[in-house]
Structure formats: C-alpha cells, structure tokens
Amino acid sequence: MPSEAVPVYVADIEKPASYGLRRGVLSPAETLAQSVSAIAPTTTPAMTIPLVFAMAGNGTWLVYLLATAGMALIGLLIGCFARRSASPGSLYKYVTESLPDWASGLAGWALLLAYVTTAVSVTGGFVQYANVLLVAALGRTAPAAILATVAILIASAMAYRDIRLSARSMLWLEAASVGCILVIVVLVLARHGLHLDTAQFRLRGASVSGMRLGMVLALFSFVGFESATALGEEARNPLKTIPRAVLQSAIGLGFLFVVCAYTEVLGFRGLNQTLDQSAAPFHILAQQVGVSALGIAVDVGAMMSMFACVLACMTASARVLLTMSHNGLTHVHLTRTHHRNETPHIAVLVTGIVTFVLTVALALRGISSADIYGWMGSLATYGFLTAYALVCLAVPSFLRRQRTLTNLWLVLSGAGFIAMLLAIAGSVYPVPTGAYRWLPYIYLTYLVAGWLWNHSRPKLRQAA
C-alpha cells in the first residue's frame, strides 16, 4: 500500500490582514539586498575588524568564524518562522505568534531600539569616512552634524518614497563596494604568496578573554541580517525568498568577514602602523599592492555602504513600528500607509526624526564619529541579541503547534538561546570601561519603560 502523506499543519498560522504596503514588488535579489545592507558588509572590514583585532589579535579570523556559525544557527531558527509566516513585523511578529504578551512586547521594543541605534551608529561611520574623503580631496573636514543631517534626510526621503527604489539603491551600492574589497583582498593575498600565516593559525599572542570580548563586536558585524523578514508583504514569494535571504546573508558575508580578517591582519604585519590604529585600513592595503585609486574607491564604498545601512534600518524599523501599532503598542496613527507610495510614511518619519535627534545631539556635544559608531553599535547589539534569544525560545512552541517539533530543533533552539545569553554576558563582564559601562543600564531602563508603556494601554491592546 502506498504510504500515507504526513500533513504539514500550517493552517494554524492566521494570515494577517493587509497592512497597506505594496505587495510582491521585490525580487529575490532586492529582498536579499535588505539583509545585506542592514549588515553593511563594507563597514566590517573598514571599521569593525580593526576593533576586534585590538582585543583578539591573531585570533580575529577565528572569532569571525565562530560568530558566523552562531549567526547561521540563528538564521536556521528564524527560517522556522519565515518559511511559514510572512508579515512586516520581522522577529517581533514571530515572537508574538508563540510567546506571551510580555515577551512579544519585549521583542518589539528591543528590535525597534536595535534598528534605530544601528542607524545612528552607521551614520557616525558615514560621517567618519565622508571626512576621510574630504581631507584627501580638499584638505579639510565638514561639521559632523551637517553630514549626518544630509545622510538621514536623504535616507528618510528614499524610505518614504518607494521600497523598490530603496532596495535597488542598496543592492548596487553594496555590490560595488564589496567588489572593490574583494579585488584588494586577492591582490594582498597574492603579494604574500600561497602560504598560511602560521601566527594566525597558531593564535600566537591571542587570549581567550580577548577573543571573548572581540566576539561581541564580531556579532555586531552581523546584526540586521534578519531584516529581510520585515519585507513579508513586499517580497515576491516571501515564504521562500525571505528565509533564503536571511541564511545567505549570514553565511555568505560571514565567509567574507573571515577572509577579510585574515587578510587585514596579514597585510598589516610588519608595518609601522598597527591594524587597530588605522582609520582607513583598506586604503593602506591598496597602497601596498599598488592600487591606491582602488583604496579611495573602498573608502567611498564604505561611506555609501553605511548610508545604505541607514536606509535599510529605517526601512526595517518603520515596518516593525507599523506592526507594533497594529497590535496596540504604539499610537494608532502609525498604522497608516501612504495612499500612493504604499509605504509606512508616518512610521518612517518618526524613525527618521529619532535617528536625527540622537545623532545630531551626540555630534553637537563633541562626541567623535568613532565613538558614536561604537556606543550606539554596542547598544544596538543588546537589542538584537535580546530579539534573537526570544526567537530561540519561541521556536519549540511554534513547531509544537505545527506538529513538526523534533529533538534536533529542541537542541538547536537551546544552543542558540545559550549562545545569545553568553554573548550578552560577555558584553557586560568584565565590566567595560568608559561610557560602555553605562550602556547596559541605559538598555535595561529602556526595556522597563517599554514594559510599563505596554501595561499602561490595556484597552488598546484588548481592542487590537
């Protein structure tokens, strides 16, 4: 007798009503561009890898390899939801489907903070590289507040106007900048010959504590890789293209980061300036291999990659805010979408204003672009790690309701949750120095405020 087909219970997932967004307009490549741009792949070789090297030294490549494995695991767990459910709510919607109200509200506020502070962080990076280019061209810098204002206004206008324009712009900007980096990587490796750098593979001088601290920064290189899940209504065939985009961005860019980490450490060996002291490392590497013009192109690419990340974060945060508003957690006006553009225009304006106020306030207080990048990036990491941990907790309940839960998924979700907890613990102990020591308290205060806000609106939540 033929074996009886085993049913897959996906009908339990309620199909959401339309949010007023433009349906099915983004191709698989454009959907992938959202996740890739939120990661800002050029930013990691240009700014983050040198910071990780300052802590992990010759173990930098291994730190990125472990971070890639961790993010690939989270990507697999996110795929459990993304293959069965599509909405603009990103991870917030996934947690809402499986965990109690307190957890879903926590996920929403954590994710919203993560996207907005990432936008602030990379705006700081945009300002730094814009001034690097201005010094090279004109011998002078521009006020950080002015450069930040220009970047945020343009990104807000694009996110307000058209999701397709935003996606296509992000796709081409990232492809061009990554292409320049790959050419320099190949030339540097060829210059040093086809042999392994034994100092790196033997982890010479690297310490476990330094690599653990470097891991937190390495994870920041990946945060936002899940942001394609915010395009649940706007992507074509979202149940296939979104989980594929999430996993491809984690694994593909993780491989790029490992190779770049190895190459940068190798390329700076023996130079008077160390990798962590360089403001534009690929400019120096390009000079080494005789393609200085390409180094300038990478600097331009880094600046534009950071701009694309600002745009990607605004796109994702506006859609999370839209979904939270539909669920009664924010003002009802934020449920509105533009009648012609079919974008969450009010949510875009709100996230743009918050990004502008935070960035310009820090710049006017004399905070350096590098510190804006580091401080806000660390704050964003707390939000992303919280959201990822809650998704790991939500997977068993979700799959159990689908009658597809296996022991393997239990082990994977448990491993993912523990990995996120360890990452959070590693960011607060040993106690960081300077302003970084206050960031966990700021984050906890924000979460408590969000929790109190949720519980102050019982009637609206019930009506939603």
Contacts in CASP RR format, 6 or more apart in sequence:
PFRMAT RR
TARGET T0000
AUTHOR 0000-0000-0000
METHOD contacts of the structure
MODEL  1
MPSEAVPVYVADIEKPASYGLRRGVLSPAETLAQSVSAIAPTTTPAMTIP
LVFAMAGNGTWLVYLLATAGMALIGLLIGCFARRSASPGSLYKYVTESLP
DWASGLAGWALLLAYVTTAVSVTGGFVQYANVLLVAALGRTAPAAILATV
AILIASAMAYRDIRLSARSMLWLEAASVGCILVIVVLVLARHGLHLDTAQ
FRLRGASVSGMRLGMVLALFSFVGFESATALGEEARNPLKTIPRAVLQSA
IGLGFLFVVCAYTEVLGFRGLNQTLDQSAAPFHILAQQVGVSALGIAVDV
GAMMSMFACVLACMTASARVLLTMSHNGLTHVHLTRTHHRNETPHIAVLV
TGIVTFVLTVALALRGISSADIYGWMGSLATYGFLTAYALVCLAVPSFLR
RQRTLTNLWLVLSGAGFIAMLLAIAGSVYPVPTGAYRWLPYIYLTYLVAG
WLWNHSRPKLRQAA
8 402 0 8 1.000
8 404 0 8 1.000
9 401 0 8 1.000
9 402 0 8 1.000
9 403 0 8 1.000
9 404 0 8 1.000
10 84 0 8 1.000
10 402 0 8 1.000
12 401 0 8 1.000
12 402 0 8 1.000
13 84 0 8 1.000
13 85 0 8 1.000
13 97 0 8 1.000
16 87 0 8 1.000
18 233 0 8 1.000
19 87 0 8 1.000
19 88 0 8 1.000
19 233 0 8 1.000
19 322 0 8 1.000
19 323 0 8 1.000
19 326 0 8 1.000
19 335 0 8 1.000
19 337 0 8 1.000
19 344 0 8 1.000
20 233 0 8 1.000
20 337 0 8 1.000
20 342 0 8 1.000
21 88 0 8 1.000
21 163 0 8 1.000
21 233 0 8 1.000
21 234 0 8 1.000
21 319 0 8 1.000
21 337 0 8 1.000
21 342 0 8 1.000
21 343 0 8 1.000
21 344 0 8 1.000
22 163 0 8 1.000
22 164 0 8 1.000
22 233 0 8 1.000
22 234 0 8 1.000
22 342 0 8 1.000
22 343 0 8 1.000
23 233 0 8 1.000
23 234 0 8 1.000
24 233 0 8 1.000
24 234 0 8 1.000
24 235 0 8 1.000
24 236 0 8 1.000
24 238 0 8 1.000
25 163 0 8 1.000
25 164 0 8 1.000
25 234 0 8 1.000
25 236 0 8 1.000
26 34 0 8 1.000
26 163 0 8 1.000
26 164 0 8 1.000
26 167 0 8 1.000
26 231 0 8 1.000
26 234 0 8 1.000
26 235 0 8 1.000
26 236 0 8 1.000
27 236 0 8 1.000
28 235 0 8 1.000
28 236 0 8 1.000
28 237 0 8 1.000
28 241 0 8 1.000
28 244 0 8 1.000
28 245 0 8 1.000
29 171 0 8 1.000
30 164 0 8 1.000
30 167 0 8 1.000
30 168 0 8 1.000
30 171 0 8 1.000
30 235 0 8 1.000
31 167 0 8 1.000
31 228 0 8 1.000
31 231 0 8 1.000
31 235 0 8 1.000
31 236 0 8 1.000
31 238 0 8 1.000
31 241 0 8 1.000
31 242 0 8 1.000
31 245 0 8 1.000
32 171 0 8 1.000
32 228 0 8 1.000
32 241 0 8 1.000
32 244 0 8 1.000
32 245 0 8 1.000
32 248 0 8 1.000
32 249 0 8 1.000
33 167 0 8 1.000
33 168 0 8 1.000
33 170 0 8 1.000
33 171 0 8 1.000
33 174 0 8 1.000
34 167 0 8 1.000
34 170 0 8 1.000
34 227 0 8 1.000
34 228 0 8 1.000
34 230 0 8 1.000
34 231 0 8 1.000
34 245 0 8 1.000
34 312 0 8 1.000
34 315 0 8 1.000
34 316 0 8 1.000
35 224 0 8 1.000
35 225 0 8 1.000
35 226 0 8 1.000
35 227 0 8 1.000
35 228 0 8 1.000
35 245 0 8 1.000
35 246 0 8 1.000
35 248 0 8 1.000
35 249 0 8 1.000
36 170 0 8 1.000
36 171 0 8 1.000
36 174 0 8 1.000
36 249 0 8 1.000
36 253 0 8 1.000
37 170 0 8 1.000
37 171 0 8 1.000
37 173 0 8 1.000
37 174 0 8 1.000
37 305 0 8 1.000
37 308 0 8 1.000
37 309 0 8 1.000
37 311 0 8 1.000
37 312 0 8 1.000
38 115 0 8 1.000
38 118 0 8 1.000
38 223 0 8 1.000
38 224 0 8 1.000
38 225 0 8 1.000
38 227 0 8 1.000
38 309 0 8 1.000
38 312 0 8 1.000
38 313 0 8 1.000
38 316 0 8 1.000
39 221 0 8 1.000
39 222 0 8 1.000
39 223 0 8 1.000
39 224 0 8 1.000
39 225 0 8 1.000
39 249 0 8 1.000
39 253 0 8 1.000
39 309 0 8 1.000
40 122 0 8 1.000
40 174 0 8 1.000
40 305 0 8 1.000
40 306 0 8 1.000
40 308 0 8 1.000
40 309 0 8 1.000
40 312 0 8 1.000
41 174 0 8 1.000
41 177 0 8 1.000
41 178 0 8 1.000
41 253 0 8 1.000
41 256 0 8 1.000
41 257 0 8 1.000
41 305 0 8 1.000
42 174 0 8 1.000
42 177 0 8 1.000
42 178 0 8 1.000
42 181 0 8 1.000
42 298 0 8 1.000
42 301 0 8 1.000
42 302 0 8 1.000
42 304 0 8 1.000
42 305 0 8 1.000
42 306 0 8 1.000
43 122 0 8 1.000
43 125 0 8 1.000
43 221 0 8 1.000
43 302 0 8 1.000
43 305 0 8 1.000
43 306 0 8 1.000
43 309 0 8 1.000
44 221 0 8 1.000
44 253 0 8 1.000
44 257 0 8 1.000
44 260 0 8 1.000
45 181 0 8 1.000
45 257 0 8 1.000
45 260 0 8 1.000
45 264 0 8 1.000
45 281 0 8 1.000
45 282 0 8 1.000
46 129 0 8 1.000
46 280 0 8 1.000
46 281 0 8 1.000
46 282 0 8 1.000
46 298 0 8 1.000
46 299 0 8 1.000
46 302 0 8 1.000
47 125 0 8 1.000
47 128 0 8 1.000
47 302 0 8 1.000
47 370 0 8 1.000
47 373 0 8 1.000
48 217 0 8 1.000
48 218 0 8 1.000
48 220 0 8 1.000
48 221 0 8 1.000
49 60 0 8 1.000
49 64 0 8 1.000
49 221 0 8 1.000
49 257 0 8 1.000
49 260 0 8 1.000
49 261 0 8 1.000
49 264 0 8 1.000
49 275 0 8 1.000
49 281 0 8 1.000
50 264 0 8 1.000
50 275 0 8 1.000
50 276 0 8 1.000
50 277 0 8 1.000
50 278 0 8 1.000
50 281 0 8 1.000
51 214 0 8 1.000
51 217 0 8 1.000
51 276 0 8 1.000
51 374 0 8 1.000
52 60 0 8 1.000
52 63 0 8 1.000
52 64 0 8 1.000
52 214 0 8 1.000
52 217 0 8 1.000
52 218 0 8 1.000
52 261 0 8 1.000
53 60 0 8 1.000
53 261 0 8 1.000
53 264 0 8 1.000
53 265 0 8 1.000
53 274 0 8 1.000
53 275 0 8 1.000
53 276 0 8 1.000
54 276 0 8 1.000
55 210 0 8 1.000
55 211 0 8 1.000
55 213 0 8 1.000
55 214 0 8 1.000
55 217 0 8 1.000
56 62 0 8 1.000
56 63 0 8 1.000
56 206 0 8 1.000
56 210 0 8 1.000
56 211 0 8 1.000
56 213 0 8 1.000
56 214 0 8 1.000
56 215 0 8 1.000
57 205 0 8 1.000
57 206 0 8 1.000
57 210 0 8 1.000
57 265 0 8 1.000
58 199 0 8 1.000
58 200 0 8 1.000
58 202 0 8 1.000
58 203 0 8 1.000
58 204 0 8 1.000
58 205 0 8 1.000
58 206 0 8 1.000
58 265 0 8 1.000
59 200 0 8 1.000
59 203 0 8 1.000
59 206 0 8 1.000
59 211 0 8 1.000
60 200 0 8 1.000
60 261 0 8 1.000
60 262 0 8 1.000
60 264 0 8 1.000
60 265 0 8 1.000
61 200 0 8 1.000
61 258 0 8 1.000
61 261 0 8 1.000
61 262 0 8 1.000
61 265 0 8 1.000
62 203 0 8 1.000
62 206 0 8 1.000
62 211 0 8 1.000
63 211 0 8 1.000
63 214 0 8 1.000
63 215 0 8 1.000
63 218 0 8 1.000
63 261 0 8 1.000
64 218 0 8 1.000
64 221 0 8 1.000
64 254 0 8 1.000
64 257 0 8 1.000
64 258 0 8 1.000
64 261 0 8 1.000
65 258 0 8 1.000
66 215 0 8 1.000
66 218 0 8 1.000
67 215 0 8 1.000
67 218 0 8 1.000
67 219 0 8 1.000
67 221 0 8 1.000
67 222 0 8 1.000
67 254 0 8 1.000
67 257 0 8 1.000
68 222 0 8 1.000
68 250 0 8 1.000
68 251 0 8 1.000
68 254 0 8 1.000
68 255 0 8 1.000
68 257 0 8 1.000
68 258 0 8 1.000
70 416 0 8 1.000
70 419 0 8 1.000
71 219 0 8 1.000
71 222 0 8 1.000
71 225 0 8 1.000
71 250 0 8 1.000
71 254 0 8 1.000
72 247 0 8 1.000
72 250 0 8 1.000
72 251 0 8 1.000
73 412 0 8 1.000
73 415 0 8 1.000
73 416 0 8 1.000
73 419 0 8 1.000
74 226 0 8 1.000
74 250 0 8 1.000
74 388 0 8 1.000
74 391 0 8 1.000
74 392 0 8 1.000
74 416 0 8 1.000
74 420 0 8 1.000
75 225 0 8 1.000
75 226 0 8 1.000
75 243 0 8 1.000
75 246 0 8 1.000
75 247 0 8 1.000
75 250 0 8 1.000
76 247 0 8 1.000
76 412 0 8 1.000
77 391 0 8 1.000
77 392 0 8 1.000
77 395 0 8 1.000
77 412 0 8 1.000
77 413 0 8 1.000
77 416 0 8 1.000
78 91 0 8 1.000
78 94 0 8 1.000
78 226 0 8 1.000
78 229 0 8 1.000
78 243 0 8 1.000
78 246 0 8 1.000
78 391 0 8 1.000
79 243 0 8 1.000
79 246 0 8 1.000
79 247 0 8 1.000
80 395 0 8 1.000
80 398 0 8 1.000
80 399 0 8 1.000
80 409 0 8 1.000
81 94 0 8 1.000
81 97 0 8 1.000
81 229 0 8 1.000
81 391 0 8 1.000
81 394 0 8 1.000
81 395 0 8 1.000
81 398 0 8 1.000
82 94 0 8 1.000
82 229 0 8 1.000
82 238 0 8 1.000
82 239 0 8 1.000
82 242 0 8 1.000
82 243 0 8 1.000
82 246 0 8 1.000
83 239 0 8 1.000
83 240 0 8 1.000
83 243 0 8 1.000
84 239 0 8 1.000
84 402 0 8 1.000
85 93 0 8 1.000
85 94 0 8 1.000
85 97 0 8 1.000
86 232 0 8 1.000
86 233 0 8 1.000
86 235 0 8 1.000
86 238 0 8 1.000
86 239 0 8 1.000
86 242 0 8 1.000
87 93 0 8 1.000
87 232 0 8 1.000
87 233 0 8 1.000
87 323 0 8 1.000
88 230 0 8 1.000
88 231 0 8 1.000
88 232 0 8 1.000
88 233 0 8 1.000
88 234 0 8 1.000
88 319 0 8 1.000
88 320 0 8 1.000
88 322 0 8 1.000
88 323 0 8 1.000
88 344 0 8 1.000
89 229 0 8 1.000
89 230 0 8 1.000
89 232 0 8 1.000
89 319 0 8 1.000
89 320 0 8 1.000
89 322 0 8 1.000
89 323 0 8 1.000
89 324 0 8 1.000
90 111 0 8 1.000
90 226 0 8 1.000
90 227 0 8 1.000
90 229 0 8 1.000
90 230 0 8 1.000
90 316 0 8 1.000
90 319 0 8 1.000
90 320 0 8 1.000
90 323 0 8 1.000
91 107 0 8 1.000
91 108 0 8 1.000
91 111 0 8 1.000
91 226 0 8 1.000
91 229 0 8 1.000
91 387 0 8 1.000
91 388 0 8 1.000
91 390 0 8 1.000
91 391 0 8 1.000
92 104 0 8 1.000
92 105 0 8 1.000
92 107 0 8 1.000
92 108 0 8 1.000
92 111 0 8 1.000
92 320 0 8 1.000
92 323 0 8 1.000
92 324 0 8 1.000
92 387 0 8 1.000
93 323 0 8 1.000
94 229 0 8 1.000
94 391 0 8 1.000
94 394 0 8 1.000
94 398 0 8 1.000
95 103 0 8 1.000
95 104 0 8 1.000
95 105 0 8 1.000
95 107 0 8 1.000
95 108 0 8 1.000
95 387 0 8 1.000
95 390 0 8 1.000
95 391 0 8 1.000
95 394 0 8 1.000
96 104 0 8 1.000
96 105 0 8 1.000
96 107 0 8 1.000
96 327 0 8 1.000
97 394 0 8 1.000
97 398 0 8 1.000
98 394 0 8 1.000
98 395 0 8 1.000
98 397 0 8 1.000
98 398 0 8 1.000
98 401 0 8 1.000
99 107 0 8 1.000
99 390 0 8 1.000
99 393 0 8 1.000
99 394 0 8 1.000
99 397 0 8 1.000
101 454 0 8 1.000
101 461 0 8 1.000
102 451 0 8 1.000
102 454 0 8 1.000
103 390 0 8 1.000
103 393 0 8 1.000
103 394 0 8 1.000
104 327 0 8 1.000
105 324 0 8 1.000
105 329 0 8 1.000
105 450 0 8 1.000
105 451 0 8 1.000
105 454 0 8 1.000
106 386 0 8 1.000
106 390 0 8 1.000
106 447 0 8 1.000
106 451 0 8 1.000
107 386 0 8 1.000
107 387 0 8 1.000
107 390 0 8 1.000
107 391 0 8 1.000
108 320 0 8 1.000
108 324 0 8 1.000
108 329 0 8 1.000
108 387 0 8 1.000
109 329 0 8 1.000
109 446 0 8 1.000
109 447 0 8 1.000
109 450 0 8 1.000
109 451 0 8 1.000
110 382 0 8 1.000
110 383 0 8 1.000
110 384 0 8 1.000
110 386 0 8 1.000
110 387 0 8 1.000
110 390 0 8 1.000
110 447 0 8 1.000
111 320 0 8 1.000
111 383 0 8 1.000
111 384 0 8 1.000
111 387 0 8 1.000
112 317 0 8 1.000
112 320 0 8 1.000
112 321 0 8 1.000
112 324 0 8 1.000
113 379 0 8 1.000
113 380 0 8 1.000
113 383 0 8 1.000
113 443 0 8 1.000
113 446 0 8 1.000
114 223 0 8 1.000
114 224 0 8 1.000
114 380 0 8 1.000
114 381 0 8 1.000
114 382 0 8 1.000
114 383 0 8 1.000
114 384 0 8 1.000
114 387 0 8 1.000
115 224 0 8 1.000
115 227 0 8 1.000
115 313 0 8 1.000
115 314 0 8 1.000
115 316 0 8 1.000
115 317 0 8 1.000
115 320 0 8 1.000
115 351 0 8 1.000
115 380 0 8 1.000
116 313 0 8 1.000
116 317 0 8 1.000
116 351 0 8 1.000
116 354 0 8 1.000
116 355 0 8 1.000
116 358 0 8 1.000
117 358 0 8 1.000
117 376 0 8 1.000
117 377 0 8 1.000
117 379 0 8 1.000
117 380 0 8 1.000
118 223 0 8 1.000
118 224 0 8 1.000
118 309 0 8 1.000
118 313 0 8 1.000
118 376 0 8 1.000
118 377 0 8 1.000
118 380 0 8 1.000
119 152 0 8 1.000
119 155 0 8 1.000
119 309 0 8 1.000
119 310 0 8 1.000
119 313 0 8 1.000
119 314 0 8 1.000
119 317 0 8 1.000
119 351 0 8 1.000
119 352 0 8 1.000
119 355 0 8 1.000
120 355 0 8 1.000
120 358 0 8 1.000
120 359 0 8 1.000
120 362 0 8 1.000
120 372 0 8 1.000
120 376 0 8 1.000
121 372 0 8 1.000
121 373 0 8 1.000
121 374 0 8 1.000
121 375 0 8 1.000
121 376 0 8 1.000
121 377 0 8 1.000
121 380 0 8 1.000
122 306 0 8 1.000
122 307 0 8 1.000
122 309 0 8 1.000
122 310 0 8 1.000
122 313 0 8 1.000
122 373 0 8 1.000
123 148 0 8 1.000
123 151 0 8 1.000
123 152 0 8 1.000
123 306 0 8 1.000
123 310 0 8 1.000
123 355 0 8 1.000
123 359 0 8 1.000
123 372 0 8 1.000
124 144 0 8 1.000
124 148 0 8 1.000
124 306 0 8 1.000
124 359 0 8 1.000
124 369 0 8 1.000
124 372 0 8 1.000
124 373 0 8 1.000
124 376 0 8 1.000
125 303 0 8 1.000
125 306 0 8 1.000
125 369 0 8 1.000
125 370 0 8 1.000
125 372 0 8 1.000
125 373 0 8 1.000
126 147 0 8 1.000
126 148 0 8 1.000
126 151 0 8 1.000
126 303 0 8 1.000
126 306 0 8 1.000
126 307 0 8 1.000
126 310 0 8 1.000
127 144 0 8 1.000
127 147 0 8 1.000
127 148 0 8 1.000
127 151 0 8 1.000
127 363 0 8 1.000
127 369 0 8 1.000
127 372 0 8 1.000
128 279 0 8 1.000
128 369 0 8 1.000
128 370 0 8 1.000
128 373 0 8 1.000
129 280 0 8 1.000
129 299 0 8 1.000
129 302 0 8 1.000
129 303 0 8 1.000
129 306 0 8 1.000
130 142 0 8 1.000
130 147 0 8 1.000
130 303 0 8 1.000
131 141 0 8 1.000
131 142 0 8 1.000
131 144 0 8 1.000
131 147 0 8 1.000
131 369 0 8 1.000
132 279 0 8 1.000
132 280 0 8 1.000
132 283 0 8 1.000
132 299 0 8 1.000
133 296 0 8 1.000
133 299 0 8 1.000
133 300 0 8 1.000
133 303 0 8 1.000
134 140 0 8 1.000
134 141 0 8 1.000
134 142 0 8 1.000
135 141 0 8 1.000
136 296 0 8 1.000
136 299 0 8 1.000
143 363 0 8 1.000
144 363 0 8 1.000
144 366 0 8 1.000
144 369 0 8 1.000
145 360 0 8 1.000
145 363 0 8 1.000
145 364 0 8 1.000
148 356 0 8 1.000
148 359 0 8 1.000
148 360 0 8 1.000
148 363 0 8 1.000
149 356 0 8 1.000
149 360 0 8 1.000
151 307 0 8 1.000
151 310 0 8 1.000
152 310 0 8 1.000
152 352 0 8 1.000
152 355 0 8 1.000
152 356 0 8 1.000
152 359 0 8 1.000
153 356 0 8 1.000
154 307 0 8 1.000
155 307 0 8 1.000
155 310 0 8 1.000
155 311 0 8 1.000
155 314 0 8 1.000
155 352 0 8 1.000
156 314 0 8 1.000
156 348 0 8 1.000
156 349 0 8 1.000
156 352 0 8 1.000
158 165 0 8 1.000
158 166 0 8 1.000
158 169 0 8 1.000
158 311 0 8 1.000
159 166 0 8 1.000
159 311 0 8 1.000
159 314 0 8 1.000
159 315 0 8 1.000
159 318 0 8 1.000
159 343 0 8 1.000
159 348 0 8 1.000
160 338 0 8 1.000
160 341 0 8 1.000
160 343 0 8 1.000
160 345 0 8 1.000
160 348 0 8 1.000
160 349 0 8 1.000
161 341 0 8 1.000
161 343 0 8 1.000
162 341 0 8 1.000
162 343 0 8 1.000
163 231 0 8 1.000
163 234 0 8 1.000
163 315 0 8 1.000
163 342 0 8 1.000
163 343 0 8 1.000
166 311 0 8 1.000
166 312 0 8 1.000
166 315 0 8 1.000
169 308 0 8 1.000
169 311 0 8 1.000
170 308 0 8 1.000
170 311 0 8 1.000
170 312 0 8 1.000
173 301 0 8 1.000
173 304 0 8 1.000
173 305 0 8 1.000
173 307 0 8 1.000
173 308 0 8 1.000
174 305 0 8 1.000
174 308 0 8 1.000
176 301 0 8 1.000
176 304 0 8 1.000
177 298 0 8 1.000
177 300 0 8 1.000
177 301 0 8 1.000
177 302 0 8 1.000
177 304 0 8 1.000
177 305 0 8 1.000
178 256 0 8 1.000
180 294 0 8 1.000
180 295 0 8 1.000
180 297 0 8 1.000
180 298 0 8 1.000
180 301 0 8 1.000
181 256 0 8 1.000
181 260 0 8 1.000
181 282 0 8 1.000
181 298 0 8 1.000
182 256 0 8 1.000
183 291 0 8 1.000
183 294 0 8 1.000
184 282 0 8 1.000
184 285 0 8 1.000
184 286 0 8 1.000
184 289 0 8 1.000
184 291 0 8 1.000
184 294 0 8 1.000
184 295 0 8 1.000
184 298 0 8 1.000
185 259 0 8 1.000
185 260 0 8 1.000
185 263 0 8 1.000
187 289 0 8 1.000
187 290 0 8 1.000
187 291 0 8 1.000
188 263 0 8 1.000
188 266 0 8 1.000
188 267 0 8 1.000
188 285 0 8 1.000
188 288 0 8 1.000
188 289 0 8 1.000
189 263 0 8 1.000
189 266 0 8 1.000
191 288 0 8 1.000
191 289 0 8 1.000
192 266 0 8 1.000
192 267 0 8 1.000
197 262 0 8 1.000
197 265 0 8 1.000
197 266 0 8 1.000
197 269 0 8 1.000
198 204 0 8 1.000
199 269 0 8 1.000
200 262 0 8 1.000
200 265 0 8 1.000
200 266 0 8 1.000
209 430 0 8 1.000
212 426 0 8 1.000
213 426 0 8 1.000
213 430 0 8 1.000
215 423 0 8 1.000
215 426 0 8 1.000
216 378 0 8 1.000
216 381 0 8 1.000
216 423 0 8 1.000
216 426 0 8 1.000
216 427 0 8 1.000
218 257 0 8 1.000
219 381 0 8 1.000
219 384 0 8 1.000
219 385 0 8 1.000
219 423 0 8 1.000
220 377 0 8 1.000
220 378 0 8 1.000
220 380 0 8 1.000
220 381 0 8 1.000
221 254 0 8 1.000
221 257 0 8 1.000
222 250 0 8 1.000
222 253 0 8 1.000
222 254 0 8 1.000
223 380 0 8 1.000
223 381 0 8 1.000
223 384 0 8 1.000
224 312 0 8 1.000
224 313 0 8 1.000
224 316 0 8 1.000
224 384 0 8 1.000
225 246 0 8 1.000
225 249 0 8 1.000
225 250 0 8 1.000
225 253 0 8 1.000
226 246 0 8 1.000
226 388 0 8 1.000
227 312 0 8 1.000
227 313 0 8 1.000
227 315 0 8 1.000
227 316 0 8 1.000
228 235 0 8 1.000
228 241 0 8 1.000
228 242 0 8 1.000
228 245 0 8 1.000
228 246 0 8 1.000
228 249 0 8 1.000
229 242 0 8 1.000
229 246 0 8 1.000
230 315 0 8 1.000
230 316 0 8 1.000
230 319 0 8 1.000
230 320 0 8 1.000
231 238 0 8 1.000
231 242 0 8 1.000
231 319 0 8 1.000
232 238 0 8 1.000
232 242 0 8 1.000
235 241 0 8 1.000
235 242 0 8 1.000
263 285 0 8 1.000
264 275 0 8 1.000
264 281 0 8 1.000
264 282 0 8 1.000
264 285 0 8 1.000
265 275 0 8 1.000
267 285 0 8 1.000
267 288 0 8 1.000
268 274 0 8 1.000
268 275 0 8 1.000
268 278 0 8 1.000
268 281 0 8 1.000
268 284 0 8 1.000
268 285 0 8 1.000
271 284 0 8 1.000
273 284 0 8 1.000
275 281 0 8 1.000
278 284 0 8 1.000
280 295 0 8 1.000
280 299 0 8 1.000
280 302 0 8 1.000
282 295 0 8 1.000
282 298 0 8 1.000
282 299 0 8 1.000
282 302 0 8 1.000
283 292 0 8 1.000
283 295 0 8 1.000
283 296 0 8 1.000
283 298 0 8 1.000
283 299 0 8 1.000
285 295 0 8 1.000
286 292 0 8 1.000
286 293 0 8 1.000
286 294 0 8 1.000
286 295 0 8 1.000
286 296 0 8 1.000
286 298 0 8 1.000
287 295 0 8 1.000
310 355 0 8 1.000
313 355 0 8 1.000
314 348 0 8 1.000
314 351 0 8 1.000
314 352 0 8 1.000
314 355 0 8 1.000
317 347 0 8 1.000
317 351 0 8 1.000
318 343 0 8 1.000
318 344 0 8 1.000
318 347 0 8 1.000
318 348 0 8 1.000
318 350 0 8 1.000
318 351 0 8 1.000
319 344 0 8 1.000
319 347 0 8 1.000
321 330 0 8 1.000
321 334 0 8 1.000
321 344 0 8 1.000
321 347 0 8 1.000
321 350 0 8 1.000
321 351 0 8 1.000
322 334 0 8 1.000
322 335 0 8 1.000
322 337 0 8 1.000
322 344 0 8 1.000
322 347 0 8 1.000
324 330 0 8 1.000
324 334 0 8 1.000
325 331 0 8 1.000
325 332 0 8 1.000
325 333 0 8 1.000
325 334 0 8 1.000
325 335 0 8 1.000
325 347 0 8 1.000
326 335 0 8 1.000
326 464 0 8 1.000
327 461 0 8 1.000
327 464 0 8 1.000
328 457 0 8 1.000
328 460 0 8 1.000
328 461 0 8 1.000
328 463 0 8 1.000
328 464 0 8 1.000
329 453 0 8 1.000
329 454 0 8 1.000
329 457 0 8 1.000
329 461 0 8 1.000
332 460 0 8 1.000
333 346 0 8 1.000
334 344 0 8 1.000
334 346 0 8 1.000
334 347 0 8 1.000
334 350 0 8 1.000
336 344 0 8 1.000
336 345 0 8 1.000
336 346 0 8 1.000
337 343 0 8 1.000
337 344 0 8 1.000
337 345 0 8 1.000
338 344 0 8 1.000
338 345 0 8 1.000
358 376 0 8 1.000
359 372 0 8 1.000
362 372 0 8 1.000
362 375 0 8 1.000
363 369 0 8 1.000
363 372 0 8 1.000
367 375 0 8 1.000
371 435 0 8 1.000
375 435 0 8 1.000
375 436 0 8 1.000
375 439 0 8 1.000
378 427 0 8 1.000
378 436 0 8 1.000
378 439 0 8 1.000
379 439 0 8 1.000
379 442 0 8 1.000
379 443 0 8 1.000
381 427 0 8 1.000
382 424 0 8 1.000
382 427 0 8 1.000
382 439 0 8 1.000
382 440 0 8 1.000
382 443 0 8 1.000
383 443 0 8 1.000
385 420 0 8 1.000
385 423 0 8 1.000
385 424 0 8 1.000
386 420 0 8 1.000
386 424 0 8 1.000
386 447 0 8 1.000
388 416 0 8 1.000
388 420 0 8 1.000
389 416 0 8 1.000
389 417 0 8 1.000
389 420 0 8 1.000
389 421 0 8 1.000
389 424 0 8 1.000
392 413 0 8 1.000
392 414 0 8 1.000
392 416 0 8 1.000
392 417 0 8 1.000
392 420 0 8 1.000
393 413 0 8 1.000
393 417 0 8 1.000
395 409 0 8 1.000
395 412 0 8 1.000
395 413 0 8 1.000
396 405 0 8 1.000
396 409 0 8 1.000
396 410 0 8 1.000
396 413 0 8 1.000
399 405 0 8 1.000
399 406 0 8 1.000
399 409 0 8 1.000
427 440 0 8 1.000
428 440 0 8 1.000
431 437 0 8 1.000
432 439 0 8 1.000
454 461 0 8 1.000
END
